Amino acid sequence: MNEATLILIKPDGLKKSLTGNILTRLSETKLEIVASKITRVSDELAIEHYRHLKDKPFFKDLIKYIKGEFHDRRKAMALIYWGEGAIIKCRQLAGATNPEEADSTSIRGSYGRITTAGVYENVIHVSSNPEDAEREIKLWFSPDEIIVDLYPAKGIVEKEKKIRVWA
């Protein structure tokens, strides 16, 4: 059965120009990319994404990290990988959250580090399970940004919505 997982290439991965290396490694999964974008990570998005860690002592640093405040890269690359066993395949390639515990052949083992301040710079996020994947995908993407129908969606009409258009 097909499933989806959110992949984030975090600001340290972007700063170190690891996007191509990471995508090459992820291509080993033979999964399909059904959405991708580079995005600024707002306070609201960062806090909601990591809400399950809000009581941890490292929470504030984690928010600064995902927002790119430590790397002068105030962006992240968000992708949705879709296919059979997407979560387990991507998590195996990513490796353990702690880069020092990750297999040296994994993405985190190859490119991650722990700073002297104790911040895990592990370059990539992969959803943990189908429930987290759905919650995270809905945070990072709207239904129209995804080329397959992952979850039920509805159409609405918005009035007086101000948008930017090309001049």
The 8 nearest C-alpha neighbors of each residue, nearest first, counted from 0:
[[1, 83, 2, 82, 84, 85, 81, 3],
 [2, 0, 82, 83, 81, 84, 3, 85],
 [1, 3, 82, 81, 85, 83, 84, 0],
 [4, 2, 81, 80, 85, 79, 82, 132],
 [5, 3, 132, 80, 86, 126, 79, 85],
 [4, 6, 79, 126, 125, 136, 132, 78],
 [5, 7, 125, 78, 124, 77, 79, 4],
 [8, 6, 77, 124, 123, 76, 9, 78],
 [7, 9, 123, 76, 122, 75, 12, 77],
 [8, 10, 122, 75, 12, 123, 11, 7],
 [11, 9, 13, 67, 12, 75, 72, 74],
 [12, 10, 14, 13, 9, 122, 15, 70],
 [13, 11, 122, 17, 15, 9, 10, 14],
 [12, 14, 16, 10, 11, 15, 17, 18],
 [13, 15, 11, 16, 12, 10, 72, 70],
 [14, 16, 12, 13, 17, 11, 18, 10],
 [17, 15, 13, 14, 18, 12, 19, 20],
 [18, 16, 20, 12, 15, 19, 21, 13],
 [17, 19, 21, 20, 16, 22, 13, 12],
 [20, 18, 22, 21, 17, 23, 16, 24],
 [19, 21, 23, 17, 18, 22, 24, 16],
 [20, 22, 24, 18, 23, 19, 17, 25],
 [23, 21, 25, 19, 24, 20, 18, 26],
 [22, 24, 20, 26, 21, 25, 19, 27],
 [23, 25, 21, 22, 26, 27, 20, 92],
 [26, 24, 22, 27, 23, 28, 21, 89],
 [25, 27, 23, 28, 24, 29, 22, 30],
 [26, 28, 25, 29, 24, 23, 30, 92],
 [27, 29, 26, 30, 25, 88, 89, 85],
 [30, 28, 27, 26, 31, 25, 82, 83],
 [31, 29, 28, 82, 81, 80, 32, 85],
 [30, 32, 81, 80, 33, 82, 29, 79],
 [31, 33, 80, 79, 34, 81, 30, 78],
 [32, 34, 146, 79, 145, 31, 80, 81],
 [35, 33, 145, 79, 78, 32, 144, 146],
 [36, 34, 78, 77, 79, 33, 76, 37],
 [37, 35, 77, 76, 38, 78, 34, 75],
 [36, 38, 76, 75, 77, 74, 39, 35],
 [39, 37, 74, 75, 36, 40, 76, 77],
 [38, 40, 74, 73, 41, 75, 37, 66],
 [39, 41, 66, 74, 44, 38, 45, 42],
 [40, 42, 44, 43, 45, 39, 66, 46],
 [41, 43, 45, 44, 46, 40, 62, 66],
 [42, 44, 46, 41, 45, 47, 40, 48],
 [43, 45, 41, 47, 46, 42, 48, 40],
 [46, 44, 48, 42, 47, 43, 62, 41],
 [47, 45, 43, 49, 48, 44, 50, 42],
 [46, 48, 50, 44, 49, 45, 43, 138],
 [47, 49, 45, 46, 50, 44, 135, 138],
 [48, 50, 46, 51, 47, 52, 45, 53],
 [51, 49, 47, 53, 52, 46, 48, 45],
 [50, 52, 49, 53, 54, 48, 47, 55],
 [53, 51, 50, 55, 54, 49, 58, 57],
 [52, 54, 50, 55, 58, 51, 49, 46],
 [55, 53, 52, 56, 58, 51, 57, 50],
 [56, 54, 57, 58, 52, 53, 59, 51],
 [55, 57, 58, 54, 59, 53, 60, 52],
 [56, 58, 60, 55, 59, 61, 118, 52],
 [59, 57, 61, 55, 60, 53, 56, 62],
 [60, 58, 62, 61, 57, 63, 56, 53],
 [61, 59, 63, 62, 57, 58, 64, 118],
 [60, 62, 64, 58, 59, 63, 57, 65],
 [61, 63, 59, 64, 65, 60, 45, 66],
 [64, 62, 60, 66, 68, 61, 65, 67],
 [63, 65, 61, 67, 62, 66, 69, 68],
 [66, 64, 67, 62, 63, 61, 9, 10],
 [67, 65, 40, 63, 64, 73, 68, 62],
 [68, 66, 73, 72, 10, 64, 70, 65],
 [67, 69, 63, 70, 66, 71, 64, 73],
 [70, 68, 67, 64, 71, 63, 72, 11],
 [71, 69, 72, 67, 68, 11, 10, 14],
 [70, 72, 68, 67, 73, 69, 14, 10],
 [73, 71, 67, 70, 74, 10, 14, 68],
 [74, 72, 67, 66, 39, 71, 68, 10],
 [75, 73, 39, 38, 72, 40, 10, 67],
 [74, 76, 9, 10, 38, 37, 8, 77],
 [75, 77, 37, 8, 7, 36, 38, 78],
 [76, 78, 7, 36, 35, 6, 37, 75],
 [79, 77, 35, 6, 34, 5, 7, 80],
 [78, 80, 5, 34, 4, 33, 32, 6],
 [79, 81, 32, 4, 31, 3, 30, 33],
 [82, 80, 3, 31, 2, 30, 85, 32],
 [81, 83, 1, 30, 2, 85, 84, 31],
 [82, 84, 1, 0, 85, 2, 81, 30],
 [85, 83, 86, 87, 88, 82, 2, 1],
 [86, 84, 88, 82, 83, 87, 81, 2],
 [87, 85, 89, 4, 88, 84, 90, 126],
 [86, 88, 90, 89, 84, 85, 91, 127],
 [89, 87, 85, 91, 86, 90, 84, 28],
 [90, 88, 92, 86, 91, 87, 85, 93],
 [89, 91, 93, 87, 92, 88, 86, 125],
 [92, 90, 88, 94, 89, 93, 87, 105],
 [91, 93, 89, 105, 90, 94, 106, 88],
 [94, 92, 106, 90, 105, 91, 107, 89],
 [93, 95, 101, 105, 91, 92, 107, 90],
 [94, 96, 101, 97, 100, 98, 93, 107],
 [97, 95, 98, 94, 121, 101, 107, 100],
 [96, 98, 100, 95, 99, 101, 119, 121],
 [99, 97, 101, 111, 108, 107, 100, 112],
 [100, 98, 97, 101, 108, 112, 113, 111],
 [101, 99, 97, 98, 95, 102, 108, 96],
 [102, 100, 95, 108, 98, 94, 99, 103],
 [101, 103, 108, 105, 104, 94, 100, 95],
 [102, 104, 108, 109, 105, 101, 107, 106],
 [103, 105, 102, 109, 108, 106, 101, 92],
 [106, 104, 108, 94, 92, 102, 93, 107],
 [105, 107, 93, 109, 108, 110, 92, 94],
 [108, 106, 111, 98, 110, 121, 109, 105],
 [107, 109, 103, 101, 105, 98, 102, 106],
 [108, 110, 106, 107, 103, 105, 104, 111],
 [109, 111, 107, 108, 106, 112, 122, 121],
 [112, 110, 121, 107, 98, 120, 108, 122],
 [113, 111, 120, 98, 119, 121, 114, 110],
 [112, 114, 119, 118, 117, 120, 115, 98],
 [113, 115, 117, 116, 118, 112, 119, 120],
 [114, 116, 117, 113, 118, 112, 119, 120],
 [115, 117, 114, 118, 113, 119, 60, 57],
 [116, 118, 114, 115, 113, 119, 57, 120],
 [119, 117, 114, 113, 116, 120, 60, 115],
 [120, 118, 113, 121, 112, 117, 97, 114],
 [121, 119, 112, 111, 122, 113, 118, 11],
 [120, 122, 111, 107, 119, 123, 98, 112],
 [123, 121, 12, 9, 11, 120, 8, 111],
 [124, 122, 8, 7, 9, 121, 125, 6],
 [123, 125, 7, 6, 8, 126, 122, 9],
 [124, 126, 6, 5, 90, 127, 4, 123],
 [125, 127, 132, 5, 4, 128, 131, 86],
 [128, 126, 131, 125, 86, 132, 129, 90],
 [127, 129, 131, 130, 126, 132, 86, 4],
 [130, 128, 132, 131, 133, 127, 2, 4],
 [131, 129, 133, 132, 128, 134, 127, 135],
 [132, 130, 134, 128, 133, 129, 135, 126],
 [131, 133, 129, 126, 4, 135, 130, 134],
 [132, 134, 136, 130, 131, 135, 137, 129],
 [135, 133, 131, 137, 132, 136, 130, 138],
 [134, 136, 138, 132, 137, 133, 131, 139],
 [137, 135, 133, 139, 138, 134, 140, 132],
 [136, 138, 134, 135, 140, 139, 133, 141],
 [139, 137, 135, 136, 140, 134, 44, 48],
 [138, 140, 136, 137, 135, 141, 77, 44],
 [141, 139, 137, 136, 138, 144, 142, 145],
 [140, 142, 144, 143, 137, 139, 145, 138],
 [143, 141, 144, 145, 140, 152, 148, 137],
 [144, 142, 141, 145, 146, 140, 148, 147],
 [143, 145, 141, 142, 140, 34, 146, 35],
 [146, 144, 34, 143, 147, 142, 33, 148],
 [145, 147, 33, 34, 144, 148, 143, 142],
 [148, 146, 145, 149, 33, 142, 34, 150],
 [149, 147, 150, 146, 145, 151, 142, 152],
 [148, 150, 147, 151, 3, 145, 142, 2],
 [151, 149, 148, 152, 133, 142, 137, 147],
 [150, 152, 153, 149, 148, 142, 154, 137],
 [153, 151, 150, 142, 154, 148, 149, 141],
 [154, 152, 155, 151, 142, 150, 156, 143],
 [153, 155, 156, 152, 157, 142, 143, 151],
 [154, 156, 157, 153, 152, 158, 142, 160],
 [157, 155, 158, 154, 160, 159, 153, 161],
 [156, 158, 160, 155, 159, 154, 161, 162],
 [159, 157, 160, 156, 161, 155, 162, 154],
 [160, 158, 161, 157, 162, 156, 163, 155],
 [159, 161, 158, 157, 162, 156, 163, 155],
 [160, 162, 159, 163, 158, 164, 157, 165],
 [163, 161, 160, 164, 159, 165, 158, 157],
 [164, 162, 165, 161, 166, 160, 159, 158],
 [163, 165, 166, 162, 161, 160, 159, 158],
 [164, 166, 163, 162, 161, 160, 159, 38],
 [165, 164, 163, 162, 161, 160, 159, 38]]
